[in-house]
Amino acid sequence: MFFLKRKKKVVLSSSSTGDRFDSKQFDKQQSLKQQLDENLKTITSSLGNSNDIIIREIKIGTNGILKAAIIYTDGLSDANAIQEFVMESLMIDLNDIPIGETIMNESEIMNTLKSYALTVGELKEVKDFNMLFTSLLSGNTILLIDGAELGFIIGNKNWQQRAVAEPTSQTVIRGPKEAFTENLRVNTALIRRIIKDTNLWMEQVELGTRTKTNIAIMYINGIAEESVIKEVHARLNEINIDGILESAYVEELIQDEPNTPFPTIYNTERPDSVAACLLEGRVAIFVDGSPYALIVPTLFVQFFHSPEDFYQRHWMATFVRLLRFFAFSISLLFPAMFIALVNFHREMLPTELLVSIASQKENTPFSTLTEVVVMEIAFELLREAGLRMPRVIGSAMSIVGAFVIGTAAVEAGLISAVMVIVVSLTAIASFVAPTYNIAISGRLLRFGFILLAGMFGLFGIVLGLILLILHLCHLKSFGIPYMYPFAPFHLVGQKDTVLRSPLQKMTHRSSYFSKNLVRQHAPSTKEKKSKGKT
C-alpha cells in the first residue's frame, strides 16, 4: 500500500507540473505586434532570459524619432558585421534620410530601411515569432522597429567550425584530399565546385521540432528519376522527431528495411564520391551538423567500390575489386569453414594438415566451436577498445593486446596456434572493405555462420548462404533492387560492378537510376581509324 500511494503521488505531482508548464506555453505561430516593448518581452520570456541572447535597443531616423532593437545570439552571429553594417548604418547613415517625419507609413519605413540603411546581402522579412526564433537561434540577427508588425532577418551567421581536411574513414592514394565538414553550406559548396551545371538543383527542408535541423537534397535535373526524388521528399516529410543530431538519424528513419544487417543507404565523407553518384542519377542528402552525406538509391556492390577505382587504370581497379570481394568472403566464412572441416569433414583436409591440427588440439580443453567464438569475441573487444582509446595509444594497445593475449593463450594451452591464425586472417580480411558499415555486416553475420557450421557443418554453411542470397535479393533501396545489376541481370550495369571497364566503353548510365542514359558519345569509325593511323 505504501508503494501504491507513493506512485500515485508522483503521478499527480508530474501532471500538475505539466499543467503549470502548459499554462506558460506561448503560441510561437502568432504574428509580431506593433509595440516593440511587447515583442521584446515575449522574446526574453520565451527564451528564459538567457544571457547569450543580446538585445540592443537603439533610436534611428531624424532626431532618433523611431525606436528599434537589434537581437542576436552571442557566439553564433558575427558581432563585427553587426557593428559595421547594421548598427552604424542605422544610427549614423540613416540620419540624413527624413524617416519618421515625412515617411510615416509602415511599408514605406521598411522599404526605406531595406533600400538605404541595411547594407547586407541576405535580408528577409519576418512576421511571426516561430520564424523569428528559428532564425535567431540559427545565428541570424533580428531587427525590429517600433510600430511595425514585421521585422528583418539579417543573415550574418558566424561560428567556430572545422576546416576542410583530409578524409579519415575513406582514404585514397590518388585523388582529392577533401572531406565534408559539419557546415551544410560548406558541403554543398564543395559539390558546386565540382559540378558546375545549372541543372544541379538543391532543395532544403527542416526536420526536428526542437533542433530544426536543415536538410539539403541535391540532384541533377534531367538525369535523376523524378520518382526517386518524390520518394525522398515523401519519406523526409514523414519524419516527426524532436531532434536530428547526425545524418545517421535520417538514414535510419528513411531506409526501406530496418530489420537487416546490410546498409541500404550509402554514406560518404568524400565530395568526389557524391559528385560521381549525382552524375549517375542518384540523390544526395546533406544534414547540417554532419560530415557525412547520404546517397540513395544504393546497391550492394556500391559498398565495395572506392573513388580511387576511377583514378587508377581499369586493370588495377578490377584486381582490387576482386580482392575486396574475396576478402569479404574470407571475413564472413573462413572461421565457419574451419569449424566445418575440422569437426565434420576431416577427409577434405590434407593428411599432414589434419595431423598438425589434431596434435595441437590434444592439449586444449575446449572444442573448436568454443575456441572460435571466444577468440572472435576477444578480438571484437580489442577492436572496440582500440577505437575508443586515445589515438596516440589506441593502435599500439590493440596490437600489443592481440599479440600478448594470443601468445599467452597458446602457451597456456587454452587455444591452439592454428586458431590464432584463422582469427587473425579473418580480422585482416575484414579491414579490406572500403566502407565501414558493410564490414560491420560481415562481422555480425560471421557469428551466425559459425553457429550453423558448428551444428551442421558444410550443409549449415550452404543453408546460410542460400538464406543470405534470398534476403539480399529481397531488399530494395528506394524501389531499386539491392542486388542490381545481378538480380535482375542488366548487361550495361555489369561494366561497373565486380569488373571496372575502361572509361571509353562506359557510354551509358543505368536505366534504373537515370532517365538520361547517355553518359558520353562513343567515337565514330572515322575517329577510330584516324587514331589508329596516328
Backbone torsions as a table, in degrees:
resi	resn	phi	psi	omega
1	MET	NA	-35.2	-179.9
2	PHE	-62.8	-43.5	-178.8
3	PHE	-70.0	-33.7	177.8
4	LEU	-65.4	-45.4	179.1
5	LYS	-64.8	-39.7	-179.1
6	ARG	-64.6	-40.8	178.5
7	LYS	-64.1	-41.8	179.6
8	LYS	-64.6	-38.1	-180.0
9	LYS	-64.4	-40.2	179.5
10	VAL	-64.8	-40.8	-179.5
11	VAL	-63.6	-42.7	-179.9
12	LEU	-64.9	-40.8	-179.2
13	SER	-66.6	-37.7	179.3
14	SER	-68.8	-37.2	179.1
15	SER	-68.8	-38.1	178.1
16	SER	-65.8	-36.0	175.6
17	THR	-64.3	-39.5	177.9
18	GLY	-63.6	-37.0	178.3
19	ASP	-65.3	-41.0	178.8
20	ARG	-64.4	-38.2	179.5
21	PHE	-67.6	-41.1	-179.9
22	ASP	-64.7	-34.2	-179.3
23	SER	-67.6	-22.7	179.7
24	LYS	-94.3	-3.8	-178.3
25	GLN	-65.9	148.2	-176.2
26	PHE	-119.5	136.3	179.3
27	ASP	-75.1	102.7	-176.9
28	LYS	-73.5	-11.1	-179.5
29	GLN	-82.1	-11.0	-175.8
30	GLN	-72.0	156.2	-175.1
31	SER	-77.9	161.9	175.6
32	LEU	-67.9	154.3	179.3
33	LYS	-100.7	163.9	-179.9
34	GLN	-72.1	-33.6	-177.1
35	GLN	-77.3	122.1	-179.0
36	LEU	-64.2	-38.5	-178.2
37	ASP	-62.5	-39.6	179.9
38	GLU	-67.8	-38.3	177.9
39	ASN	-64.7	-42.7	179.2
40	LEU	-66.8	-37.2	178.0
41	LYS	-64.6	-40.8	178.3
42	THR	-64.2	-40.0	-178.9
43	ILE	-66.5	-47.2	-177.9
44	THR	-66.7	-39.2	-179.8
45	SER	-70.8	-37.4	-179.7
46	SER	-69.0	-31.8	-179.5
47	LEU	-94.8	9.3	175.0
48	GLY	67.7	31.4	-179.6
49	ASN	53.1	37.6	-179.5
50	SER	-62.8	134.2	-174.7
51	ASN	-79.7	-4.9	174.7
52	ASP	-90.0	-3.2	174.6
53	ILE	-91.9	109.5	-175.6
54	ILE	-93.4	125.0	177.0
55	ILE	-119.9	118.1	-179.2
56	ARG	-117.6	109.6	179.3
57	GLU	-88.6	131.2	-177.8
58	ILE	-134.0	169.7	174.7
59	LYS	-121.6	133.0	-175.7
60	ILE	-127.3	172.6	179.5
61	GLY	85.6	-177.5	179.5
62	THR	-63.3	122.6	179.9
63	ASN	60.0	23.0	178.5
64	GLY	61.6	44.8	-174.2
65	ILE	-77.1	-22.1	-177.8
66	LEU	-110.1	139.3	174.7
67	LYS	-94.0	141.5	179.0
68	ALA	-143.3	166.8	179.4
69	ALA	-142.3	136.6	175.7
70	ILE	-110.6	125.1	-174.5
71	ILE	-125.2	130.3	176.9
72	TYR	-152.9	166.0	-179.5
73	THR	-100.6	121.5	-178.6
74	ASP	-65.6	128.2	-179.1
75	GLY	98.9	-19.9	178.8
76	LEU	-108.6	-19.1	-178.3
77	SER	-111.3	158.0	179.4
78	ASP	-84.7	101.9	-176.9
79	ALA	-64.7	-35.5	179.4
80	ASN	-66.7	-39.2	177.9
81	ALA	-66.5	-36.5	177.0
82	ILE	-63.7	-40.8	-179.1
83	GLN	-67.0	-43.8	-171.9
84	GLU	-86.1	-40.1	-170.5
85	PHE	-105.7	-8.7	-179.4
86	VAL	-116.6	-63.4	-174.9
87	MET	-67.0	-42.9	-179.8
88	GLU	-65.3	-38.4	179.1
89	SER	-68.2	-39.4	-177.5
90	LEU	-74.5	-40.8	-172.4
91	MET	-89.0	-23.1	-176.7
92	ILE	-114.5	-56.6	-175.1
93	ASP	-67.5	-25.3	-176.4
94	LEU	-81.4	-8.6	-178.4
95	ASN	-67.5	-26.6	-179.7
96	ASP	-76.9	-12.4	-179.0
97	ILE	-98.9	129.0	-175.8
98	PRO	-75.0	55.9	178.2
99	ILE	-80.6	137.1	-178.8
100	GLY	97.1	-18.0	178.2
101	GLU	-104.9	-60.3	-179.2
102	THR	-93.7	-24.0	-179.2
103	ILE	-106.4	105.3	-177.3
104	MET	-114.8	-12.5	179.8
105	ASN	-73.1	140.4	-176.7
106	GLU	-61.3	-45.9	-178.7
107	SER	-65.2	-36.6	178.7
108	GLU	-68.2	-36.9	177.6
109	ILE	-63.3	-45.9	-178.5
110	MET	-67.4	-37.9	177.7
111	ASN	-66.1	-36.2	178.1
112	THR	-66.3	-42.8	176.9
113	LEU	-62.0	-42.0	-178.4
114	LYS	-67.6	-35.9	-173.2
115	SER	-87.0	-32.5	-170.4
116	TYR	-115.9	-27.8	-168.4
117	ALA	-104.4	-45.7	-171.8
118	LEU	-87.4	100.1	-177.8
119	THR	-93.2	60.9	178.7
120	VAL	-126.0	159.2	-177.2
121	GLY	-81.4	-48.7	-176.3
122	GLU	-97.5	116.6	-176.3
123	LEU	-144.3	124.6	178.8
124	LYS	-135.1	156.6	177.4
125	GLU	-90.7	147.8	177.6
126	VAL	-127.7	135.2	-175.9
127	LYS	-124.0	-13.6	-179.0
128	ASP	-133.1	163.2	-175.8
129	PHE	-72.9	-28.8	-179.6
130	ASN	-61.4	-49.1	177.8
131	MET	-66.6	-34.9	179.6
132	LEU	-63.3	-47.9	-177.9
133	PHE	-67.1	-40.2	179.4
134	THR	-61.8	-44.5	-180.0
135	SER	-69.1	-40.4	-179.0
136	LEU	-63.0	-45.3	-178.1
137	LEU	-80.0	-5.4	174.4
138	SER	-92.3	-3.8	177.5
139	GLY	109.5	-1.2	178.7
140	ASN	-81.8	165.5	178.5
141	THR	-107.0	139.0	-178.2
142	ILE	-109.5	133.9	175.1
143	LEU	-117.8	119.2	178.5
144	LEU	-116.6	141.6	-179.2
145	ILE	-117.1	136.2	177.8
146	ASP	-67.8	129.6	-178.6
147	GLY	94.4	-2.0	180.0
148	ALA	-115.6	137.7	179.9
149	GLU	-91.4	17.6	175.2
150	LEU	-146.6	162.0	179.1
151	GLY	-137.0	-168.5	-178.5
152	PHE	-121.3	141.7	170.7
153	ILE	-104.1	116.6	-178.1
154	ILE	-103.7	118.5	-177.7
155	GLY	-79.5	102.7	176.2
156	ASN	-145.4	51.7	178.1
157	LYS	-66.2	140.4	178.7
158	ASN	-164.3	103.9	176.4
159	TRP	-135.4	166.4	-179.5
160	GLN	-69.3	133.1	-178.5
161	GLN	-146.0	160.3	180.0
162	ARG	-78.3	139.2	-179.5
163	ALA	-77.9	163.2	177.3
164	VAL	-66.9	125.3	-176.4
165	ALA	-133.2	-173.5	180.0
166	GLU	-75.4	150.2	176.3
167	PRO	-63.0	145.3	-179.2
168	THR	-103.5	-25.8	-176.3
169	SER	-111.0	-16.1	-179.0
170	GLN	-131.8	73.7	-176.5
171	THR	-86.8	153.9	177.4
172	VAL	-136.0	157.3	176.1
173	ILE	-79.8	-47.0	179.2
174	ARG	-121.4	129.9	-179.7
175	GLY	143.2	177.9	179.1
176	PRO	-60.3	146.4	-179.3
177	LYS	-110.4	34.2	-179.3
178	GLU	-109.3	146.8	177.2
179	ALA	-134.6	158.0	177.8
180	PHE	-67.3	159.2	174.5
181	THR	-116.5	-172.1	178.6
182	GLU	-83.7	-2.2	-179.1
183	ASN	-93.4	123.6	-176.8
184	LEU	-62.8	-43.5	-176.9
185	ARG	-68.4	-34.1	175.8
186	VAL	-64.6	-41.3	-178.7
187	ASN	-65.5	-45.9	179.1
188	THR	-67.5	-31.8	177.8
189	ALA	-67.4	-34.6	177.1
190	LEU	-63.0	-36.0	177.4
191	ILE	-73.3	-40.4	178.0
192	ARG	-60.5	-34.1	-179.0
193	ARG	-69.7	-27.8	179.6
194	ILE	-84.8	-47.5	-177.1
195	ILE	-106.1	100.7	-179.5
196	LYS	-96.0	67.2	-175.2
197	ASP	-126.6	136.6	178.6
198	THR	-67.7	-19.4	179.7
199	ASN	-84.2	-1.0	173.6
200	LEU	-79.5	100.1	-174.9
201	TRP	-100.5	149.3	178.1
202	MET	-134.1	131.9	176.1
203	GLU	-121.1	149.3	-174.4
204	GLN	-128.4	136.5	175.8
205	VAL	-128.9	169.5	-178.6
206	GLU	-126.0	125.7	-177.6
207	LEU	-124.5	150.4	-179.3
208	GLY	96.2	111.2	-177.5
209	THR	-66.0	-24.3	-180.0
210	ARG	-110.1	-41.7	179.8
211	THR	-78.2	-28.5	-179.5
212	LYS	49.9	56.2	-177.1
213	THR	-79.0	134.6	178.1
214	ASN	-80.7	131.1	178.7
215	ILE	-119.7	126.9	179.5
216	ALA	-109.0	135.1	178.1
217	ILE	-115.7	121.4	-178.2
218	MET	-119.7	140.7	176.4
219	TYR	-161.1	164.4	178.3
220	ILE	-100.1	113.4	179.9
221	ASN	-65.6	132.7	-177.4
222	GLY	97.9	-17.1	176.5
223	ILE	-111.9	-47.5	179.8
224	ALA	-70.5	143.7	177.9
225	GLU	-72.1	134.1	-179.4
226	GLU	-65.1	-31.6	179.9
227	SER	-64.7	-37.0	178.3
228	VAL	-69.5	-40.3	179.6
229	ILE	-63.3	-43.7	178.9
230	LYS	-64.5	-37.2	179.3
231	GLU	-66.9	-37.5	176.9
232	VAL	-62.5	-46.2	178.8
233	HIS	-63.2	-40.6	-178.5
234	ALA	-64.0	-42.4	-179.1
235	ARG	-71.5	-36.4	177.5
236	LEU	-67.9	-36.9	179.8
237	ASN	-68.9	-21.8	178.5
238	GLU	-79.3	-12.3	-179.0
239	ILE	-73.0	124.4	177.6
240	ASN	-135.0	87.3	-175.9
241	ILE	-136.2	157.2	-175.6
242	ASP	-77.6	-24.4	-177.6
243	GLY	-153.7	142.3	172.6
244	ILE	-118.2	109.0	-176.1
245	LEU	-99.7	-20.3	-178.5
246	GLU	-157.3	163.3	-179.4
247	SER	-64.8	-19.2	177.5
248	ALA	-63.3	-30.7	175.6
249	TYR	-60.0	-50.5	-179.3
250	VAL	-64.7	-40.5	-179.6
251	GLU	-58.9	-43.4	-178.4
252	GLU	-74.0	-30.8	-176.4
253	LEU	-80.7	-20.9	-177.3
254	ILE	-112.3	0.3	-178.0
255	GLN	-69.7	155.7	-176.4
256	ASP	-71.2	-48.6	-174.1
257	GLU	-126.6	105.9	-179.8
258	PRO	-74.7	-24.5	-175.1
259	ASN	-94.6	59.5	176.0
260	THR	-145.7	143.6	177.6
261	PRO	-76.4	-10.8	-176.6
262	PHE	-93.5	138.8	177.2
263	PRO	-74.4	132.1	178.6
264	THR	-105.8	3.9	175.1
265	ILE	-132.7	129.7	-177.0
266	TYR	-87.9	135.1	175.4
267	ASN	-123.3	143.8	-177.2
268	THR	-150.1	153.3	175.6
269	GLU	-107.7	9.0	-176.1
270	ARG	-105.1	124.1	177.1
271	PRO	-64.1	-34.8	-179.8
272	ASP	-67.5	-32.7	176.5
273	SER	-67.9	-40.4	177.3
274	VAL	-66.0	-42.5	179.2
275	ALA	-61.3	-40.7	178.2
276	ALA	-63.7	-39.7	178.4
277	CYS	-68.6	-38.3	177.2
278	LEU	-62.6	-39.0	179.0
279	LEU	-68.8	-19.3	175.4
280	GLU	-84.4	-9.7	179.9
281	GLY	104.0	13.1	-179.9
282	ARG	-91.5	174.2	-176.5
283	VAL	-116.2	134.9	179.2
284	ALA	-107.8	139.8	179.8
285	ILE	-122.0	122.6	178.9
286	PHE	-110.6	138.5	179.2
287	VAL	-118.0	127.0	178.8
288	ASP	-64.2	127.9	-177.7
289	GLY	98.2	-1.0	-179.4
290	SER	-123.5	134.3	177.4
291	PRO	-86.6	11.0	-178.9
292	TYR	-118.6	130.5	176.3
293	ALA	-97.4	148.8	178.6
294	LEU	-102.5	140.0	179.9
295	ILE	-120.6	128.3	175.5
296	VAL	-135.5	148.7	-10.8
297	PRO	-70.6	167.7	-176.3
298	THR	-128.5	143.0	177.4
299	LEU	-112.3	159.6	-179.8
300	PHE	-63.7	-41.8	-177.0
301	VAL	-69.3	-19.7	-177.4
302	GLN	-64.6	-28.3	-178.6
303	PHE	-74.3	-9.8	177.2
304	PHE	-105.4	5.3	177.3
305	HIS	-97.2	152.0	176.4
306	SER	-129.9	146.1	176.5
307	PRO	-55.6	-26.9	-178.8
308	GLU	-69.3	-15.0	178.5
309	ASP	-60.4	-28.1	-180.0
310	PHE	-97.9	1.1	175.9
311	TYR	-101.8	-4.3	176.1
312	GLN	-115.2	168.5	176.0
313	ARG	-64.0	149.4	-170.7
314	HIS	-64.8	-28.4	178.0
315	TRP	-66.9	-43.0	178.3
316	MET	-66.9	-39.8	179.2
317	ALA	-64.2	-39.8	178.2
318	THR	-64.7	-42.5	178.3
319	PHE	-61.5	-43.0	-178.8
320	VAL	-67.9	-37.1	177.8
321	ARG	-64.7	-43.8	176.3
322	LEU	-59.8	-38.4	178.4
323	LEU	-63.9	-37.6	179.8
324	ARG	-66.4	-45.1	178.8
325	PHE	-63.9	-38.7	177.8
326	PHE	-65.4	-41.4	179.3
327	ALA	-65.4	-38.5	177.9
328	PHE	-64.2	-38.1	177.4
329	SER	-65.0	-39.6	178.3
330	ILE	-64.9	-47.0	-179.4
331	SER	-63.8	-26.1	-178.2
332	LEU	-86.9	-37.8	-167.3
333	LEU	-118.5	-15.1	-172.0
334	PHE	-60.3	-50.1	177.9
335	PRO	-61.8	-37.6	179.2
336	ALA	-66.6	-40.3	178.0
337	MET	-63.6	-39.5	178.9
338	PHE	-62.5	-43.8	179.2
339	ILE	-63.3	-44.5	-178.0
340	ALA	-64.1	-41.7	-178.2
341	LEU	-71.1	-38.5	-177.0
342	VAL	-74.8	-37.6	-174.2
343	ASN	-92.1	-33.8	-171.0
344	PHE	-120.4	-28.5	-171.4
345	HIS	-130.1	58.8	-177.5
346	ARG	-66.8	-25.4	-178.2
347	GLU	-67.3	-14.8	179.4
348	MET	-84.1	-9.8	-179.9
349	LEU	-94.3	148.1	172.9
350	PRO	-61.4	148.9	-174.0
351	THR	-61.5	-43.3	-178.5
352	GLU	-63.2	-41.8	179.1
353	LEU	-67.1	-39.8	179.6
354	LEU	-64.5	-40.5	178.3
355	VAL	-64.7	-40.5	179.8
356	SER	-64.3	-43.0	179.7
357	ILE	-66.8	-40.5	-178.7
358	ALA	-66.1	-38.2	178.8
359	SER	-65.8	-34.7	177.5
360	GLN	-72.8	-31.5	-177.6
361	LYS	-76.8	-14.9	-177.0
362	GLU	-63.3	-33.6	-174.2
363	ASN	-99.5	5.9	179.8
364	THR	-102.4	136.9	-175.4
365	PRO	-82.8	-13.3	-172.9
366	PHE	-106.7	159.2	176.8
367	SER	-75.0	167.0	-179.6
368	THR	-63.1	-40.7	179.5
369	LEU	-61.8	-43.4	-180.0
370	THR	-65.3	-40.5	179.3
371	GLU	-61.9	-44.1	-178.4
372	VAL	-64.2	-45.9	-177.7
373	VAL	-63.7	-44.5	-179.1
374	VAL	-64.6	-43.6	-179.2
375	MET	-67.3	-38.5	178.7
376	GLU	-65.6	-43.1	178.3
377	ILE	-64.8	-40.6	178.8
378	ALA	-63.0	-40.4	179.7
379	PHE	-69.3	-36.5	176.7
380	GLU	-63.3	-36.6	176.5
381	LEU	-65.0	-43.3	178.2
382	LEU	-64.9	-37.4	179.9
383	ARG	-64.7	-46.8	179.8
384	GLU	-66.7	-37.8	178.0
385	ALA	-63.9	-39.9	178.2
386	GLY	-65.6	-32.2	178.4
387	LEU	-73.7	-36.7	-174.4
388	ARG	-87.2	-18.8	178.8
389	MET	-72.7	160.1	173.4
390	PRO	-55.0	145.4	-173.2
391	ARG	-60.8	-27.6	-176.9
392	VAL	-66.1	-37.3	-175.7
393	ILE	-113.5	-4.1	-175.6
394	GLY	-64.0	-51.7	-179.1
395	SER	-65.6	-41.9	179.6
396	ALA	-63.6	-39.5	-179.5
397	MET	-66.1	-41.4	-178.8
398	SER	-67.0	-40.5	-179.8
399	ILE	-68.1	-49.1	-179.9
400	VAL	-63.8	-40.0	-179.9
401	GLY	-63.1	-44.7	179.3
402	ALA	-64.6	-41.4	-179.0
403	PHE	-66.5	-46.9	-176.8
404	VAL	-66.2	-47.0	-177.5
405	ILE	-65.3	-44.3	-179.7
406	GLY	-63.2	-45.7	-179.8
407	THR	-64.8	-43.7	-178.8
408	ALA	-66.1	-38.2	-179.7
409	ALA	-67.2	-37.3	178.6
410	VAL	-69.7	-45.2	-179.7
411	GLU	-65.8	-31.1	178.6
412	ALA	-79.0	-8.6	179.1
413	GLY	79.3	18.0	179.4
414	LEU	-80.6	-36.0	178.5
415	ILE	-135.8	163.6	179.1
416	SER	-88.1	157.3	-178.7
417	ALA	-67.3	-34.7	-179.6
418	VAL	-66.3	-26.9	178.0
419	MET	-68.5	-36.8	176.6
420	VAL	-63.2	-39.0	179.3
421	ILE	-65.7	-43.1	-179.1
422	VAL	-62.3	-48.0	-178.5
423	VAL	-67.1	-37.5	-179.8
424	SER	-66.6	-44.4	178.0
425	LEU	-63.7	-37.8	177.4
426	THR	-63.8	-42.4	179.2
427	ALA	-65.3	-41.8	179.0
428	ILE	-63.0	-42.0	-179.8
429	ALA	-64.9	-31.7	-179.6
430	SER	-70.0	-20.3	179.5
431	PHE	-84.5	-7.2	-176.6
432	VAL	-75.2	-27.9	-177.0
433	ALA	-59.5	131.6	-177.4
434	PRO	-72.9	-16.2	178.7
435	THR	-118.3	141.2	-173.2
436	TYR	-72.6	-36.0	-174.1
437	ASN	-72.8	-29.7	175.6
438	ILE	-73.1	-30.1	175.6
439	ALA	-66.9	-36.0	176.8
440	ILE	-63.4	-39.3	178.4
441	SER	-59.8	-44.0	177.4
442	GLY	-63.9	-36.1	178.9
443	ARG	-66.0	-38.5	179.3
444	LEU	-71.1	-46.5	-177.4
445	LEU	-69.3	-22.7	179.8
446	ARG	-58.4	-40.1	-179.7
447	PHE	-67.3	-34.2	176.8
448	GLY	-65.8	-42.2	177.6
449	PHE	-68.0	-33.4	177.1
450	ILE	-62.4	-43.8	179.2
451	LEU	-66.9	-41.0	178.0
452	LEU	-63.9	-40.2	178.1
453	ALA	-67.6	-36.0	178.6
454	GLY	-67.7	-25.5	-179.1
455	MET	-96.3	-38.5	-171.5
456	PHE	-126.2	-0.7	179.8
457	GLY	72.2	-143.9	-179.5
458	LEU	-63.8	-29.7	177.6
459	PHE	-63.4	-37.2	176.4
460	GLY	-66.8	-38.3	178.2
461	ILE	-65.3	-42.9	178.4
462	VAL	-63.3	-41.8	177.0
463	LEU	-61.5	-41.9	177.7
464	GLY	-63.9	-39.6	178.3
465	LEU	-65.4	-39.4	177.9
466	ILE	-63.0	-46.5	178.2
467	LEU	-63.4	-37.4	-179.7
468	LEU	-66.2	-43.7	179.6
469	ILE	-65.9	-41.0	177.3
470	LEU	-62.2	-40.3	178.8
471	HIS	-65.0	-42.6	179.5
472	LEU	-65.4	-38.7	178.7
473	CYS	-70.1	-22.3	179.1
474	HIS	-80.5	-24.0	-175.6
475	LEU	-72.9	150.8	174.2
476	LYS	-137.4	154.7	175.4
477	SER	-126.7	104.3	-178.5
478	PHE	53.8	45.1	176.4
479	GLY	85.7	-6.6	-179.4
480	ILE	-97.4	131.4	177.8
481	PRO	-57.2	133.2	-174.4
482	TYR	-66.5	-30.7	-177.2
483	MET	-96.1	11.7	174.4
484	TYR	-62.5	139.7	8.5
485	PRO	-98.2	20.6	176.3
486	PHE	-83.5	-44.3	179.2
487	ALA	-141.8	102.1	2.8
488	PRO	-74.1	152.2	-177.8
489	PHE	-75.2	132.3	178.7
490	HIS	-136.9	121.7	-172.4
491	LEU	-67.7	-42.8	-178.6
492	VAL	-63.3	-37.2	-179.4
493	GLY	-68.8	-17.1	-179.3
494	GLN	-70.5	-13.5	-178.5
495	LYS	-72.1	-12.7	-179.1
496	ASP	-143.5	59.7	178.2
497	THR	-125.6	-103.2	174.5
498	VAL	-73.8	-38.3	176.6
499	LEU	-98.6	151.8	175.9
500	ARG	-118.1	109.2	-178.5
501	SER	-73.7	160.8	174.5
502	PRO	-61.1	151.1	-177.9
503	LEU	-61.5	-29.1	179.9
504	GLN	-64.1	-27.7	-178.1
505	LYS	-93.6	-10.1	179.2
506	MET	-90.6	73.7	-173.4
507	THR	-90.8	-17.2	-174.7
508	HIS	-129.7	151.9	174.7
509	ARG	-88.7	171.1	177.3
510	SER	-76.2	136.7	179.5
511	SER	-71.6	-15.5	178.6
512	TYR	-74.0	-29.0	-176.3
513	PHE	-99.9	-36.6	-165.3
514	SER	-122.6	149.9	171.8
515	LYS	-100.5	-7.0	172.8
516	ASN	-112.2	98.2	-168.6
517	LEU	-81.2	-20.8	-174.3
518	VAL	-80.6	115.2	175.9
519	ARG	-90.3	-43.9	176.7
520	GLN	-152.9	153.5	179.2
521	HIS	-88.0	129.3	179.8
522	ALA	-67.5	144.7	179.3
523	PRO	-64.1	143.3	-179.7
524	SER	-71.1	171.4	-179.3
525	THR	-64.9	-38.1	179.0
526	LYS	-64.0	-40.4	179.1
527	GLU	-64.7	-38.4	179.0
528	LYS	-65.1	-41.2	179.7
529	LYS	-65.8	-40.9	179.3
530	SER	-64.5	-36.8	176.8
531	LYS	-65.8	-38.6	179.6
532	GLY	-65.7	-35.7	179.6
533	LYS	-69.8	-40.1	-179.7
534	THR	-70.3	NA	NA
